[in-house]
Structures are given as C-alpha cells and as structure tokens.
Amino acid sequence: MNYVIDGDTNFMGIVNADRYTSFVDSDWDLDLDMLRQHVAEEMKKGNVIVWQLTSEGVEVD
C-alpha cells in the first residue's frame, strides 16, 4: 500500500484524544505563533507528537 502526501509543507501527528487540550472553536483564526506554542506545550505534556514530512522548511506568509 502506498500513500502520497502532496504539498509544499506537510505535517503528520499522533494525538492522545483523551488528554490533548483543544483550543480551536468556531471563532478561531489561524495564528501560527499561537498554534506553534500550543502544540509545543501539548508535546511537552506527552499528549501529541508532530513531525514535518518535507525538507524545505515551514513557509510563513
């Protein structure tokens, strides 16, 4: 079985759905700094692991 993930910047993650604290709701806007900080905190707690699939680096507009 082959999986293909196309795109410029791709990430995958595994989440402990019982322990991960979500912060996204209907009024949420994309704030990359807030997203990075939140994911980093959840990673420190052992609730999520995220990795980048591309070698180009993260694009910031």
N, CA, C, O and CB atoms as a CASP TS submission, in Angstrom:
PFRMAT TS
TARGET T0000
AUTHOR 0000-0000-0000
METHOD Language model
MODEL 1
PARENT N/A
ATOM      1  N   MET     1       0.849  -1.163   0.000  1.00  0.00           N
ATOM      2  CA  MET     1       0.000   0.000   0.000  1.00  0.00           C
ATOM      3  C   MET     1       0.900   1.233   0.000  1.00  0.00           C
ATOM      4  O   MET     1       1.838   1.316   0.793  1.00  0.00           O
ATOM      5  CB  MET     1      -0.969  -0.006   1.220  1.00  0.00           C
ATOM      6  N   ASN     2       0.625   2.175  -0.871  1.00  0.00           N
ATOM      7  CA  ASN     2       1.400   3.410  -0.958  1.00  0.00           C
ATOM      8  C   ASN     2       0.530   4.602  -0.594  1.00  0.00           C
ATOM      9  O   ASN     2      -0.636   4.674  -0.983  1.00  0.00           O
ATOM     10  CB  ASN     2       1.988   3.587  -2.369  1.00  0.00           C
ATOM     11  N   TYR     3       1.098   5.525   0.145  1.00  0.00           N
ATOM     12  CA  TYR     3       0.430   6.774   0.490  1.00  0.00           C
ATOM     13  C   TYR     3       1.242   7.921  -0.088  1.00  0.00           C
ATOM     14  O   TYR     3       2.470   7.926   0.003  1.00  0.00           O
ATOM     15  CB  TYR     3       0.262   6.925   2.035  1.00  0.00           C
ATOM     16  N   VAL     4       0.566   8.881  -0.674  1.00  0.00           N
ATOM     17  CA  VAL     4       1.228  10.055  -1.227  1.00  0.00           C
ATOM     18  C   VAL     4       0.629  11.287  -0.573  1.00  0.00           C
ATOM     19  O   VAL     4      -0.591  11.453  -0.541  1.00  0.00           O
ATOM     20  CB  VAL     4       1.084  10.114  -2.779  1.00  0.00           C
ATOM     21  N   ILE     5       1.489  12.148  -0.053  1.00  0.00           N
ATOM     22  CA  ILE     5       1.053  13.407   0.538  1.00  0.00           C
ATOM     23  C   ILE     5       1.726  14.511  -0.249  1.00  0.00           C
ATOM     24  O   ILE     5       2.933  14.728  -0.133  1.00  0.00           O
ATOM     25  CB  ILE     5       1.398  13.494   2.074  1.00  0.00           C
ATOM     26  N   ASP     6       0.936  15.209  -1.053  1.00  0.00           N
ATOM     27  CA  ASP     6       1.461  16.289  -1.883  1.00  0.00           C
ATOM     28  C   ASP     6       1.300  17.624  -1.179  1.00  0.00           C
ATOM     29  O   ASP     6       0.366  17.814  -0.401  1.00  0.00           O
ATOM     30  CB  ASP     6       0.757  16.318  -3.243  1.00  0.00           C
ATOM     31  N   GLY     7       2.199  18.537  -1.447  1.00  0.00           N
ATOM     32  CA  GLY     7       2.094  19.878  -0.890  1.00  0.00           C
ATOM     33  C   GLY     7       3.466  20.455  -0.621  1.00  0.00           C
ATOM     34  O   GLY     7       4.475  19.753  -0.695  1.00  0.00           O
ATOM     35  N   ASP     8       3.494  21.734  -0.309  1.00  0.00           N
ATOM     36  CA  ASP     8       4.754  22.417  -0.031  1.00  0.00           C
ATOM     37  C   ASP     8       5.270  22.126   1.374  1.00  0.00           C
ATOM     38  O   ASP     8       6.459  21.862   1.557  1.00  0.00           O
ATOM     39  CB  ASP     8       4.585  23.909  -0.213  1.00  0.00           C
ATOM     40  N   THR     9       4.394  22.172   2.354  1.00  0.00           N
ATOM     41  CA  THR     9       4.763  21.938   3.746  1.00  0.00           C
ATOM     42  C   THR     9       3.740  20.979   4.335  1.00  0.00           C
ATOM     43  O   THR     9       2.559  21.314   4.426  1.00  0.00           O
ATOM     44  CB  THR     9       4.827  23.281   4.565  1.00  0.00           C
ATOM     45  N   ASN    10       4.175  19.800   4.731  1.00  0.00           N
ATOM     46  CA  ASN    10       3.267  18.778   5.244  1.00  0.00           C
ATOM     47  C   ASN    10       3.715  18.326   6.626  1.00  0.00           C
ATOM     48  O   ASN    10       4.908  18.233   6.913  1.00  0.00           O
ATOM     49  CB  ASN    10       3.196  17.576   4.283  1.00  0.00           C
ATOM     50  N   PHE    11       2.738  18.050   7.468  1.00  0.00           N
ATOM     51  CA  PHE    11       2.987  17.559   8.813  1.00  0.00           C
ATOM     52  C   PHE    11       2.088  16.364   9.073  1.00  0.00           C
ATOM     53  O   PHE    11       1.015  16.243   8.483  1.00  0.00           O
ATOM     54  CB  PHE    11       2.752  18.667   9.867  1.00  0.00           C
ATOM     55  N   MET    12       2.529  15.486   9.956  1.00  0.00           N
ATOM     56  CA  MET    12       1.692  14.404  10.469  1.00  0.00           C
ATOM     57  C   MET    12       1.803  14.445  11.978  1.00  0.00           C
ATOM     58  O   MET    12       2.778  14.947  12.537  1.00  0.00           O
ATOM     59  CB  MET    12       2.120  12.999   9.895  1.00  0.00           C
ATOM     60  N   GLY    13       0.790  13.908  12.621  1.00  0.00           N
ATOM     61  CA  GLY    13       0.820  13.878  14.068  1.00  0.00           C
ATOM     62  C   GLY    13       0.005  12.734  14.626  1.00  0.00           C
ATOM     63  O   GLY    13      -0.886  12.201  13.964  1.00  0.00           O
ATOM     64  N   ILE    14       0.317  12.371  15.838  1.00  0.00           N
ATOM     65  CA  ILE    14      -0.446  11.394  16.600  1.00  0.00           C
ATOM     66  C   ILE    14      -0.873  12.087  17.882  1.00  0.00           C
ATOM     67  O   ILE    14      -0.060  12.704  18.570  1.00  0.00           O
ATOM     68  CB  ILE    14       0.389  10.084  16.891  1.00  0.00           C
ATOM     69  N   VAL    15      -2.158  11.979  18.197  1.00  0.00           N
ATOM     70  CA  VAL    15      -2.735  12.698  19.334  1.00  0.00           C
ATOM     71  C   VAL    15      -3.367  11.714  20.306  1.00  0.00           C
ATOM     72  O   VAL    15      -4.049  10.775  19.895  1.00  0.00           O
ATOM     73  CB  VAL    15      -3.780  13.731  18.859  1.00  0.00           C
ATOM     74  N   ASN    16      -3.138  11.933  21.595  1.00  0.00           N
ATOM     75  CA  ASN    16      -3.869  11.219  22.631  1.00  0.00           C
ATOM     76  C   ASN    16      -5.174  11.987  22.839  1.00  0.00           C
ATOM     77  O   ASN    16      -5.203  12.991  23.551  1.00  0.00           O
ATOM     78  CB  ASN    16      -3.029  11.097  23.977  1.00  0.00           C
ATOM     79  N   ALA    17      -6.244  11.511  22.218  1.00  0.00           N
ATOM     80  CA  ALA    17      -7.520  12.230  22.233  1.00  0.00           C
ATOM     81  C   ALA    17      -8.110  12.358  23.635  1.00  0.00           C
ATOM     82  O   ALA    17      -8.925  13.249  23.877  1.00  0.00           O
ATOM     83  CB  ALA    17      -8.512  11.530  21.332  1.00  0.00           C
ATOM     84  N   ASP    18      -7.716  11.493  24.555  1.00  0.00           N
ATOM     85  CA  ASP    18      -8.223  11.573  25.926  1.00  0.00           C
ATOM     86  C   ASP    18      -7.535  12.663  26.741  1.00  0.00           C
ATOM     87  O   ASP    18      -8.099  13.142  27.725  1.00  0.00           O
ATOM     88  CB  ASP    18      -8.050  10.240  26.618  1.00  0.00           C
ATOM     89  N   ARG    19      -6.319  13.065  26.345  1.00  0.00           N
ATOM     90  CA  ARG    19      -5.558  14.026  27.147  1.00  0.00           C
ATOM     91  C   ARG    19      -5.273  15.347  26.458  1.00  0.00           C
ATOM     92  O   ARG    19      -5.016  16.347  27.129  1.00  0.00           O
ATOM     93  CB  ARG    19      -4.276  13.417  27.549  1.00  0.00           C
ATOM     94  N   TYR    20      -5.312  15.374  25.121  1.00  0.00           N
ATOM     95  CA  TYR    20      -4.992  16.583  24.361  1.00  0.00           C
ATOM     96  C   TYR    20      -6.026  17.669  24.637  1.00  0.00           C
ATOM     97  O   TYR    20      -7.229  17.412  24.596  1.00  0.00           O
ATOM     98  CB  TYR    20      -4.926  16.277  22.850  1.00  0.00           C
ATOM     99  N   THR    21      -5.553  18.886  24.919  1.00  0.00           N
ATOM    100  CA  THR    21      -6.437  20.022  25.172  1.00  0.00           C
ATOM    101  C   THR    21      -6.582  20.827  23.893  1.00  0.00           C
ATOM    102  O   THR    21      -5.623  21.439  23.422  1.00  0.00           O
ATOM    103  CB  THR    21      -5.896  20.912  26.327  1.00  0.00           C
ATOM    104  N   SER    22      -7.778  20.824  23.335  1.00  0.00           N
ATOM    105  CA  SER    22      -8.032  21.562  22.098  1.00  0.00           C
ATOM    106  C   SER    22      -8.331  23.020  22.410  1.00  0.00           C
ATOM    107  O   SER    22      -8.829  23.338  23.490  1.00  0.00           O
ATOM    108  CB  SER    22      -9.200  20.932  21.315  1.00  0.00           C
ATOM    109  N   PHE    23      -8.028  23.906  21.468  1.00  0.00           N
ATOM    110  CA  PHE    23      -8.321  25.320  21.660  1.00  0.00           C
ATOM    111  C   PHE    23      -9.027  25.913  20.450  1.00  0.00           C
ATOM    112  O   PHE    23      -9.341  27.103  20.444  1.00  0.00           O
ATOM    113  CB  PHE    23      -7.043  26.089  21.943  1.00  0.00           C
ATOM    114  N   VAL    24      -9.280  25.112  19.432  1.00  0.00           N
ATOM    115  CA  VAL    24      -9.915  25.592  18.209  1.00  0.00           C
ATOM    116  C   VAL    24     -11.428  25.542  18.390  1.00  0.00           C
ATOM    117  O   VAL    24     -11.985  24.528  18.811  1.00  0.00           O
ATOM    118  CB  VAL    24      -9.473  24.747  16.975  1.00  0.00           C
ATOM    119  N   ASP    25     -12.084  26.657  18.062  1.00  0.00           N
ATOM    120  CA  ASP    25     -13.539  26.697  18.089  1.00  0.00           C
ATOM    121  C   ASP    25     -14.033  27.453  16.862  1.00  0.00           C
ATOM    122  O   ASP    25     -13.239  27.778  15.979  1.00  0.00           O
ATOM    123  CB  ASP    25     -14.058  27.358  19.396  1.00  0.00           C
ATOM    124  N   SER    26     -15.313  27.735  16.794  1.00  0.00           N
ATOM    125  CA  SER    26     -15.897  28.359  15.600  1.00  0.00           C
ATOM    126  C   SER    26     -15.376  29.767  15.346  1.00  0.00           C
ATOM    127  O   SER    26     -15.462  30.245  14.215  1.00  0.00           O
ATOM    128  CB  SER    26     -17.398  28.400  15.727  1.00  0.00           C
ATOM    129  N   ASP    27     -14.840  30.452  16.356  1.00  0.00           N
ATOM    130  CA  ASP    27     -14.340  31.821  16.202  1.00  0.00           C
ATOM    131  C   ASP    27     -12.825  31.881  15.998  1.00  0.00           C
ATOM    132  O   ASP    27     -12.262  32.975  15.945  1.00  0.00           O
ATOM    133  CB  ASP    27     -14.717  32.643  17.416  1.00  0.00           C
ATOM    134  N   TRP    28     -12.162  30.746  15.884  1.00  0.00           N
ATOM    135  CA  TRP    28     -10.708  30.690  15.816  1.00  0.00           C
ATOM    136  C   TRP    28     -10.195  31.155  14.465  1.00  0.00           C
ATOM    137  O   TRP    28     -10.739  30.768  13.431  1.00  0.00           O
ATOM    138  CB  TRP    28     -10.222  29.281  16.098  1.00  0.00           C
ATOM    139  N   ASP    29      -9.148  31.985  14.459  1.00  0.00           N
ATOM    140  CA  ASP    29      -8.430  32.393  13.257  1.00  0.00           C
ATOM    141  C   ASP    29      -7.025  31.809  13.330  1.00  0.00           C
ATOM    142  O   ASP    29      -6.475  31.620  14.415  1.00  0.00           O
ATOM    143  CB  ASP    29      -8.390  33.955  13.112  1.00  0.00           C
ATOM    144  N   LEU    30      -6.452  31.526  12.164  1.00  0.00           N
ATOM    145  CA  LEU    30      -5.107  30.959  12.121  1.00  0.00           C
ATOM    146  C   LEU    30      -4.091  31.967  12.636  1.00  0.00           C
ATOM    147  O   LEU    30      -3.882  33.018  12.030  1.00  0.00           O
ATOM    148  CB  LEU    30      -4.748  30.520  10.693  1.00  0.00           C
ATOM    149  N   ASP    31      -3.471  31.643  13.742  1.00  0.00           N
ATOM    150  CA  ASP    31      -2.393  32.427  14.336  1.00  0.00           C
ATOM    151  C   ASP    31      -1.237  31.447  14.521  1.00  0.00           C
ATOM    152  O   ASP    31      -1.219  30.675  15.480  1.00  0.00           O
ATOM    153  CB  ASP    31      -2.830  33.117  15.716  1.00  0.00           C
ATOM    154  N   LEU    32      -0.271  31.482  13.598  1.00  0.00           N
ATOM    155  CA  LEU    32       0.794  30.482  13.606  1.00  0.00           C
ATOM    156  C   LEU    32       1.609  30.480  14.887  1.00  0.00           C
ATOM    157  O   LEU    32       2.010  29.417  15.361  1.00  0.00           O
ATOM    158  CB  LEU    32       1.706  30.705  12.443  1.00  0.00           C
ATOM    159  N   ASP    33       1.860  31.656  15.457  1.00  0.00           N
ATOM    160  CA  ASP    33       2.621  31.698  16.710  1.00  0.00           C
ATOM    161  C   ASP    33       1.860  31.006  17.832  1.00  0.00           C
ATOM    162  O   ASP    33       2.446  30.243  18.600  1.00  0.00           O
ATOM    163  CB  ASP    33       2.933  33.150  17.104  1.00  0.00           C
ATOM    164  N   MET    34       0.551  31.268  17.934  1.00  0.00           N
ATOM    165  CA  MET    34      -0.264  30.636  18.965  1.00  0.00           C
ATOM    166  C   MET    34      -0.344  29.120  18.728  1.00  0.00           C
ATOM    167  O   MET    34      -0.282  28.335  19.674  1.00  0.00           O
ATOM    168  CB  MET    34      -1.681  31.257  18.989  1.00  0.00           C
ATOM    169  N   LEU    35      -0.482  28.721  17.465  1.00  0.00           N
ATOM    170  CA  LEU    35      -0.556  27.303  17.138  1.00  0.00           C
ATOM    171  C   LEU    35       0.743  26.590  17.503  1.00  0.00           C
ATOM    172  O   LEU    35       0.708  25.514  18.100  1.00  0.00           O
ATOM    173  CB  LEU    35      -0.864  27.114  15.651  1.00  0.00           C
ATOM    174  N   ARG    36       1.879  27.171  17.153  1.00  0.00           N
ATOM    175  CA  ARG    36       3.178  26.570  17.490  1.00  0.00           C
ATOM    176  C   ARG    36       3.355  26.441  19.002  1.00  0.00           C
ATOM    177  O   ARG    36       3.806  25.407  19.494  1.00  0.00           O
ATOM    178  CB  ARG    36       4.325  27.408  16.898  1.00  0.00           C
ATOM    179  N   GLN    37       3.000  27.489  19.730  1.00  0.00           N
ATOM    180  CA  GLN    37       3.139  27.467  21.187  1.00  0.00           C
ATOM    181  C   GLN    37       2.244  26.389  21.794  1.00  0.00           C
ATOM    182  O   GLN    37       2.670  25.643  22.676  1.00  0.00           O
ATOM    183  CB  GLN    37       2.795  28.846  21.786  1.00  0.00           C
ATOM    184  N   HIS    38       1.008  26.312  21.319  1.00  0.00           N
ATOM    185  CA  HIS    38       0.073  25.323  21.856  1.00  0.00           C
ATOM    186  C   HIS    38       0.566  23.894  21.593  1.00  0.00           C
ATOM    187  O   HIS    38       0.573  23.055  22.494  1.00  0.00           O
ATOM    188  CB  HIS    38      -1.323  25.523  21.240  1.00  0.00           C
ATOM    189  N   VAL    39       0.976  23.631  20.351  1.00  0.00           N
ATOM    190  CA  VAL    39       1.454  22.291  20.015  1.00  0.00           C
ATOM    191  C   VAL    39       2.705  21.951  20.823  1.00  0.00           C
ATOM    192  O   VAL    39       2.845  20.821  21.289  1.00  0.00           O
ATOM    193  CB  VAL    39       1.746  22.182  18.505  1.00  0.00           C
ATOM    194  N   ALA    40       3.611  22.903  20.994  1.00  0.00           N
ATOM    195  CA  ALA    40       4.820  22.667  21.785  1.00  0.00           C
ATOM    196  C   ALA    40       4.466  22.311  23.228  1.00  0.00           C
ATOM    197  O   ALA    40       5.057  21.397  23.801  1.00  0.00           O
ATOM    198  CB  ALA    40       5.733  23.903  21.754  1.00  0.00           C
ATOM    199  N   GLU    41       3.514  23.022  23.814  1.00  0.00           N
ATOM    200  CA  GLU    41       3.098  22.730  25.193  1.00  0.00           C
ATOM    201  C   GLU    41       2.471  21.340  25.293  1.00  0.00           C
ATOM    202  O   GLU    41       2.750  20.599  26.236  1.00  0.00           O
ATOM    203  CB  GLU    41       2.101  23.796  25.692  1.00  0.00           C
ATOM    204  N   GLU    42       1.632  20.989  24.331  1.00  0.00           N
ATOM    205  CA  GLU    42       0.998  19.671  24.353  1.00  0.00           C
ATOM    206  C   GLU    42       2.030  18.564  24.121  1.00  0.00           C
ATOM    207  O   GLU    42       1.888  17.466  24.659  1.00  0.00           O
ATOM    208  CB  GLU    42      -0.112  19.593  23.289  1.00  0.00           C
ATOM    209  N   MET    43       3.070  18.846  23.323  1.00  0.00           N
ATOM    210  CA  MET    43       4.141  17.865  23.129  1.00  0.00           C
ATOM    211  C   MET    43       4.910  17.659  24.426  1.00  0.00           C
ATOM    212  O   MET    43       5.261  16.527  24.759  1.00  0.00           O
ATOM    213  CB  MET    43       5.100  18.316  22.006  1.00  0.00           C
ATOM    214  N   LYS    44       5.181  18.745  25.173  1.00  0.00           N
ATOM    215  CA  LYS    44       5.878  18.632  26.461  1.00  0.00           C
ATOM    216  C   LYS    44       5.094  17.770  27.439  1.00  0.00           C
ATOM    217  O   LYS    44       5.680  17.058  28.255  1.00  0.00           O
ATOM    218  CB  LYS    44       6.117  20.020  27.064  1.00  0.00           C
ATOM    219  N   LYS    45       3.766  17.835  27.358  1.00  0.00           N
ATOM    220  CA  LYS    45       2.894  17.045  28.232  1.00  0.00           C
ATOM    221  C   LYS    45       2.766  15.595  27.761  1.00  0.00           C
ATOM    222  O   LYS    45       2.216  14.757  28.476  1.00  0.00           O
ATOM    223  CB  LYS    45       1.512  17.684  28.306  1.00  0.00           C
ATOM    224  N   GLY    46       3.271  15.296  26.562  1.00  0.00           N
ATOM    225  CA  GLY    46       3.171  13.945  26.020  1.00  0.00           C
ATOM    226  C   GLY    46       1.825  13.637  25.399  1.00  0.00           C
ATOM    227  O   GLY    46       1.470  12.470  25.232  1.00  0.00           O
ATOM    228  N   ASN    47       1.070  14.673  25.054  1.00  0.00           N
ATOM    229  CA  ASN    47      -0.273  14.483  24.520  1.00  0.00           C
ATOM    230  C   ASN    47      -0.327  14.426  23.002  1.00  0.00           C
ATOM    231  O   ASN    47      -1.330  13.990  22.437  1.00  0.00           O
ATOM    232  CB  ASN    47      -1.157  15.578  24.997  1.00  0.00           C
ATOM    233  N   VAL    48       0.736  14.858  22.333  1.00  0.00           N
ATOM    234  CA  VAL    48       0.762  14.874  20.875  1.00  0.00           C
ATOM    235  C   VAL    48       2.215  14.810  20.413  1.00  0.00           C
ATOM    236  O   VAL    48       3.119  15.305  21.086  1.00  0.00           O
ATOM    237  CB  VAL    48       0.049  16.145  20.311  1.00  0.00           C
ATOM    238  N   ILE    49       2.419  14.198  19.266  1.00  0.00           N
ATOM    239  CA  ILE    49       3.719  14.256  18.600  1.00  0.00           C
ATOM    240  C   ILE    49       3.445  14.657  17.150  1.00  0.00           C
ATOM    241  O   ILE    49       2.553  14.111  16.501  1.00  0.00           O
ATOM    242  CB  ILE    49       4.500  12.867  18.693  1.00  0.00           C
ATOM    243  N   VAL    50       4.219  15.608  16.659  1.00  0.00           N
ATOM    244  CA  VAL    50       4.038  16.131  15.304  1.00  0.00           C
ATOM    245  C   VAL    50       5.395  16.154  14.626  1.00  0.00           C
ATOM    246  O   VAL    50       6.398  16.507  15.247  1.00  0.00           O
ATOM    247  CB  VAL    50       3.389  17.558  15.317  1.00  0.00           C
ATOM    248  N   TRP    51       5.431  15.779  13.360  1.00  0.00           N
ATOM    249  CA  TRP    51       6.681  15.854  12.616  1.00  0.00           C
ATOM    250  C   TRP    51       6.422  16.363  11.211  1.00  0.00           C
ATOM    251  O   TRP    51       5.341  16.195  10.648  1.00  0.00           O
ATOM    252  CB  TRP    51       7.371  14.485  12.571  1.00  0.00           C
ATOM    253  N   GLN    52       7.455  16.991  10.666  1.00  0.00           N
ATOM    254  CA  GLN    52       7.380  17.576   9.329  1.00  0.00           C
ATOM    255  C   GLN    52       7.817  16.537   8.307  1.00  0.00           C
ATOM    256  O   GLN    52       8.778  15.803   8.535  1.00  0.00           O
ATOM    257  CB  GLN    52       8.260  18.856   9.226  1.00  0.00           C
ATOM    258  N   LEU    53       7.112  16.471   7.179  1.00  0.00           N
ATOM    259  CA  LEU    53       7.404  15.480   6.154  1.00  0.00           C
ATOM    260  C   LEU    53       8.230  16.024   5.001  1.00  0.00           C
ATOM    261  O   LEU    53       8.640  15.264   4.124  1.00  0.00           O
ATOM    262  CB  LEU    53       6.131  14.919   5.625  1.00  0.00           C
ATOM    263  N   THR    54       8.478  17.307   4.987  1.00  0.00           N
ATOM    264  CA  THR    54       9.235  17.910   3.897  1.00  0.00           C
ATOM    265  C   THR    54      10.542  18.477   4.427  1.00  0.00           C
ATOM    266  O   THR    54      10.675  18.750   5.620  1.00  0.00           O
ATOM    267  CB  THR    54       8.411  19.011   3.199  1.00  0.00           C
ATOM    268  N   SER    55      11.494  18.648   3.541  1.00  0.00           N
ATOM    269  CA  SER    55      12.801  19.157   3.956  1.00  0.00           C
ATOM    270  C   SER    55      12.986  20.638   3.644  1.00  0.00           C
ATOM    271  O   SER    55      14.029  21.209   3.961  1.00  0.00           O
ATOM    272  CB  SER    55      13.895  18.362   3.288  1.00  0.00           C
ATOM    273  N   GLU    56      11.983  21.270   3.024  1.00  0.00           N
ATOM    274  CA  GLU    56      12.122  22.667   2.625  1.00  0.00           C
ATOM    275  C   GLU    56      11.981  23.644   3.780  1.00  0.00           C
ATOM    276  O   GLU    56      12.415  24.790   3.667  1.00  0.00           O
ATOM    277  CB  GLU    56      11.110  22.993   1.579  1.00  0.00           C
ATOM    278  N   GLY    57      11.394  23.224   4.871  1.00  0.00           N
ATOM    279  CA  GLY    57      11.151  24.124   5.989  1.00  0.00           C
ATOM    280  C   GLY    57       9.728  24.645   5.976  1.00  0.00           C
ATOM    281  O   GLY    57       9.000  24.460   5.000  1.00  0.00           O
ATOM    282  N   VAL    58       9.340  25.283   7.037  1.00  0.00           N
ATOM    283  CA  VAL    58       7.986  25.804   7.178  1.00  0.00           C
ATOM    284  C   VAL    58       7.895  27.150   6.493  1.00  0.00           C
ATOM    285  O   VAL    58       8.715  28.038   6.726  1.00  0.00           O
ATOM    286  CB  VAL    58       7.584  25.919   8.663  1.00  0.00           C
ATOM    287  N   GLU    59       6.889  27.292   5.646  1.00  0.00           N
ATOM    288  CA  GLU    59       6.680  28.564   4.956  1.00  0.00           C
ATOM    289  C   GLU    59       5.816  29.474   5.819  1.00  0.00           C
ATOM    290  O   GLU    59       4.757  29.062   6.292  1.00  0.00           O
ATOM    291  CB  GLU    59       6.023  28.341   3.567  1.00  0.00           C
ATOM    292  N   VAL    60       6.252  30.679   6.022  1.00  0.00           N
ATOM    293  CA  VAL    60       5.495  31.662   6.792  1.00  0.00           C
ATOM    294  C   VAL    60       5.189  32.823   5.864  1.00  0.00           C
ATOM    295  O   VAL    60       6.093  33.462   5.325  1.00  0.00           O
ATOM    296  CB  VAL    60       6.283  32.138   8.068  1.00  0.00           C
ATOM    297  N   ASP    61       3.897  33.089   5.687  1.00  0.00           N
ATOM    298  CA  ASP    61       3.485  34.195   4.803  1.00  0.00           C
ATOM    299  C   ASP    61       3.499  35.509   5.524  1.00  0.00           C
ATOM    300  O   ASP    61       3.181  36.541   4.933  1.00  0.00           O
ATOM    301  CB  ASP    61       2.102  33.947   4.236  1.00  0.00           C
TER
END
